[in-house]
Amino acid sequence: MENFEKESLVNMVIAPYVQKATALRGIKRHVGGNQFRHALSTYAILIDYHYVDQVLLKASVIHDLFEDVKCVSRDEIINLDVDGPAVFVLVLEVTKTKEETKDQYLERLLLKGSENAKTLKCADRISNLTDLHPDIFDKEFIRRYLEETKKWVIPMAEQVNRNMLYELEDLLHRREALLRFTALGWPFHKK
């Protein structure tokens, strides 16, 4: 971490966002753990890629809040701190609406999303792919998820961050290899 990055992070007020994100502890993930840990993983991935934009980082901590928790309001987020309004807008941008299919949502992000929205989606997908294990998820679900990543998220990464692109491609190749191994019955066989 460079000194300028450290200085940006030293002055960032993240605690109110982490407190809001704790509502995600009750939302279990198929891989174990909960959505709160996934939110912090997404945050850590952005830090790992040297993102220090405070709005982006704060949004990463609560990026799944509106999809997964029904008791959080717009006003609660915009009143958290000076960045609240911008964080709310970014979280809303990366939130799938009830009217959208998954493909429509991802297409909207790809074609109309801000750079921060695409960056956040790439970090989110890195976290999700890391947790995509063939002993937990159905092979067909994994295949569809990998194809969805190739179709929508890889082009986002090409637009916003080459290193994220490389990691996403590496995760895709590894998960595809796992699918091939599981088709042979090793090390897991899930129907």
QUIRA-V437105 format. One record per backbone hydrogen bond with DSSP energy under -0.5 kcal/mol. NH is the residue of the N-H (numbers start at 0). CO is the residue of the C=O. If there is no record, write none. Layout:
NH | CO
NH | CO
This chain:
5 | 1
6 | 2
7 | 3
8 | 4
9 | 5
10 | 6
11 | 8
13 | 11
16 | 13
17 | 13
18 | 14
19 | 15
20 | 16
21 | 17
21 | 18
22 | 19
23 | 20
24 | 21
25 | 22
26 | 23
27 | 25
28 | 32
31 | 28
34 | 23
34 | 26
35 | 23
37 | 33
38 | 34
39 | 35
40 | 36
41 | 37
42 | 38
43 | 39
44 | 40
45 | 41
46 | 42
47 | 43
48 | 44
49 | 46
50 | 45
51 | 49
56 | 52
57 | 53
58 | 54
59 | 55
60 | 56
61 | 57
61 | 58
62 | 59
64 | 61
67 | 63
68 | 64
76 | 72
77 | 73
78 | 74
79 | 76
83 | 80
84 | 77
86 | 82
87 | 83
88 | 84
89 | 85
90 | 86
91 | 87
92 | 88
93 | 89
94 | 91
95 | 93
99 | 96
104 | 100
105 | 101
106 | 102
107 | 103
108 | 104
109 | 105
110 | 106
111 | 107
112 | 107
112 | 108
117 | 113
118 | 114
119 | 115
120 | 116
121 | 117
122 | 118
123 | 119
124 | 120
125 | 121
126 | 122
127 | 123
128 | 124
129 | 125
130 | 126
131 | 128
132 | 130
135 | 132
136 | 132
141 | 137
142 | 138
143 | 139
144 | 140
145 | 141
146 | 142
147 | 143
148 | 144
149 | 145
150 | 146
151 | 147
152 | 147
152 | 148
153 | 148
155 | 151
156 | 152
157 | 153
158 | 154
159 | 155
160 | 156
164 | 160
165 | 161
166 | 162
167 | 163
168 | 164
169 | 165
170 | 166
171 | 167
172 | 168
173 | 169
174 | 170
175 | 171
176 | 172
177 | 173
178 | 174
179 | 175
180 | 176
181 | 177
182 | 178
183 | 179
183 | 180
184 | 181
185 | 180
